[in-house]
Amino acid sequence: MPMTREFVLTLSCPDAKGIVHAVSGLLFQAGCNIIDSQQFGDVLGEDATGLFFMRVHFEAPDHLADAGTLDRLFGHVRQQYAMNAQVRSLARRPRLMLLVSKHGHCLNDLLFRWKSGQLPVDIPAIVSNHPDFAELAASYGIPFHHLPLPTGSSAAVKREQEQRIEALFTELDIDLVVLARYMQILSTELCQFLQGRAINIHHSFLPSFKGAKPYYQAHDRGVKLIGATAHYVTADLDEGPIIEQDVERVDHTLSPEDFTAVGRDVECVVLARAVRWHVEHRVLLNGRKTVVFR
């Protein structure tokens, strides 16, 4: 099947009867073929949002094989159910900008997945506040942008550097920013600029270990599980809507260096999953949470 005729419709709206029928019926009448469809209603429990979510992967006939045309096709249904709905062509590869500091394991993993065809995206830029990975970027033929932030930089200097990131985002038509161990706290202004378009990765332990060398802290406390969390970036530090998490078991025989190695492996896997699901349009925001159609 030609990829140029495949599309994904994602939507969220207040839960009501008839939504699935309205959407599938409209696609049928338009001559589209549904390849797969998933839906979820968040209606149970005290913290339910009352929203309905749906992802439909479908093939369109030649005369409708355009995201703008298909988007207009849903105008009446969108208005009827107060939907937040988007139609995206699978022929268009999402464009990623990777941000990194001095730890390159997540960056290297994402680049390998991209180069080997496992991650269907384009990566027009790598940005760092350090020069360390310029050669790695060059080996993949990706432009490297060194935007330094000297230790102790003022808020004004940090904001100026962030504005250069925003300018690159706009100039390169970026769809998603991935913080592949970018060790800077983003300002509220940059978080708002990137809302729903930036993913971060960090370790997740019980108890939580903050500051330098978290894996060494975990070893010192005898942690039995090492984990990682990928989430959307918000102004609430490390508290954005969670996309994916995973853990690996560790024990007393392992050194702090072993803990670190295990943690880095988990971080790579969790971040890669989150990025892939985002670019495949499988993640929908649900207030402080996400709905992930796997």
N, C-alpha and C positions, 0 to 999 in steps of 0.2 A: 504494500500500500504506500503510495507517495506521501512522504512526510508533510508536503505542502497542503495536504487535504486533512490533516489531523489537527484537532483543536482540543483545548481543555476549558470547560466552563466551571468556574467556582463561584459560589454564592453563599450569602448568609442573610437571614431575615427573621422577623418574629415568626415563631412556629405557628402553623395554621394547617388546616386540612387542604389537600388538593395541590400542594406545591409540586410534588414529584410528578403527578399527572399532568400538570400544566407545562412543566419543563419538557418531559419526555414526549408529550403530545405535540408540542411546538416543533421539536426536533424531527419527529416523524413526518409532520405535515410539510416540513421544509426539505424532506428527502435525505435527511442525515441518518447515519447509522451509529448507534451507541455501541461503543466497544467495551466500556466498563463504567459503572456508576456506583458511587458510595454516598451515603447520607447519614446524618446524626442530628437528633433533636436533644438539646440540653434542657430538659424539662423536669428532671427528677432531682429531688433534694432541695434543701433550704438555700444552697448557694447557686442553684440553677439560674442561667441567664435568660431562659425562655427563647433562645435563638435556635434556628434550624440551619444546618450547614449541608452543602452538597457539592460534590465534585463529579463532573461528567466528562469522560474522554470519548470523543466522537469523531467520525469522518463526515466531511461535508461534500456535497456535490460540487462540481467544478465552478458553476456559476455563483456559488456562495462561499467559495474557499478564500475568504478574506476576513480577518478578525474584526475590522470595522463594520463590515456588512452584517456579520453574525451578531455583533454587539447591538446594532440597531434593531435586529430582528427580535431581540428580547425586550425592546422598549416597553411594550404594553404589560408583559408579565412582570417586569422589574417594578413598574409603577403600581401594579395591582397588589403586589405582596411587599412593597417597600424594601426591595432587595438591594443589597450591595453585591453586584455581580460583575464579573470580568470574563471576557473570552480571550484566550491567548493561543497563538499559533505555535505548534510544536516545531515548526520549521525555523523559527527564530531562536537562536542560541542566546540564553541570558549572558550578560556581560558582568564579570566579577572584578572587583578591585581588592587585592589582598594586602592587609596591613600587618606588619611584623616588627618585632624589636630585636632581641638577641637570642631567643630560643626558636630554632628553625624547624623543629620536628613536624609541626602541623603544616607549615608552609611547604616543606619538602614532600609531605604526603599528598597534599592537594595537587601540587604540580605534577607528581607522578600519575595520579588518577586522571588528571586532565590530559596529559601527554599520551597515556595509554588508552584513551577513549572511554574510560569508566565514568568520567564526569563530563556530561555534554554541555560545556560552557565555552565562552571565550574569556581570556584573561588579558586585557590590554594594559594592566599596570600593577606593579608591586610598589608599595609605599612603606618606608621605614624611617624611624627617627635615628637609626644607626646605619652605617655603611656596610655592615658585615655580609649581607646576602646579595650584594651587587653582582658578584661573579655567578652565583647560583641563578639569579634572574637572567643574566646574559646567556648562560648555557641553555636556557629554554627559549631564548629569543624574545623575552618580555622586557619592556622598558622598566627601569628601576628608578624610583624617585626618592632621593634622600632628602628628607625634610627634618633637619636636626632640631632637637630641643635640649639645649644645655641644662645640666642639673641646676635646679633653683630658678628656672625661668619664671618670669612673672605671668600672671593671668593674661595680660595683654599680649605677651609674646606667644603663649600657648594658643590664644585665640587666633592670632595671625597665622600660625602654622595650620590650625584647623581650617581656616578659610581657604588655604591653598588646597587642602584635601577636598573641600566642597567644590572648588573650582575644577579640579580634576574630575570629580564625580560627574559634574554637569558637562564638561568639555568632551569626555570620553563616553557619554551616554551610558553610565554604569547603572545596572539594575540592583546589584547587591554588593555590600561591603562585608568582607569576612575578616574579623580580628583574629588572625592566626597567631595568637600569643603576642598581641600588641599591648605592651605594658604601660599604657597611659590611660588616665581617667579622662573620659570625654566630657566636654562641657555640656550643660543643658542645651545650649544652642545647637551644637552638633548632633546631639541625640534627637532633638526635635527634627532637624534637617533629614536625618536618616531613619526616621520612625518607620518600623516595619521593613526596613531595607538594610539592616546590619545585624550580623550574627556574631556572638562572642563565645569563647570556650574558656572554662576554668575548672579547676579541681573541685570536687564536692566530697567532703568528708563529714563524718559524725564522730566527734564534734568538729566544728568548722575551724580550720587553721588559716589565719590571716597573716599577712606580712611575708618576710623573706623565708625561703626554703620550706614551704608547707609540707613537702614529703619528708623532710627531716623531722619536722614537728610531729608528723603522723607516726613515724618510726619510734620516736621518743615516748609516745603515748600508747604504743602497742596496738595500733589500728589493725583490724582484720579485713577490712574492705577498702579498696581504693576506687574512687569513682571520678566521673567527669560529667559536666553539664553544659549543653549548648543551648543558648537562649537568645532571644532578640534583645538588642541593646536599648535601654531606657535610661532616663536620668537617675533612677534608683539603682545605684551601683550593684551589679550582679543579681538583680531581682526582676529582670525582664521575663516575659512569658517564655516558659521552658519548651523547647522543641524535642530534645532527646537527652537521655541519661543512660549510663551503663556503669558497671562495677567489675572489678576483678578481685579475687581473694588473695590475700597475702598472709604471711605468718612470721613467727619469731626467728626463723632461720635466715630471713632476708636482711640485707644491709640497707642503710638509707639510700645508697646508690641504686640498689635493686628496686626499692620502692619508687624512686624517681623514674626508672626505666619503665616499670609497669604503668605508672601514671601517665607517662608520655604516650605510650601505646594506646591507652584508653582514650586520651584526649584526641588523638588522631582519628580514631574510629568514630567517636561520637560526633566530632565536628564534621567529618565527611558525610555521615548520614544526614545530619541536619541541613547541610548545604544542598545535598542531592534532593532531599524532600522539598526544600524551598524552591529550587529551580524547576522541579517537576510539578510545581503548583499543588502540593499536597498539604500545605500548612495554612490554616486559617486562624486568624486571631479571634479569641473569644474572651474579651475583657482582659483579665490578668493571666489567662491561660491560652492554650492553643488546642485546636482540633487538628490531628495529623492523620490523613487518610493514607495508609500504607499499601 
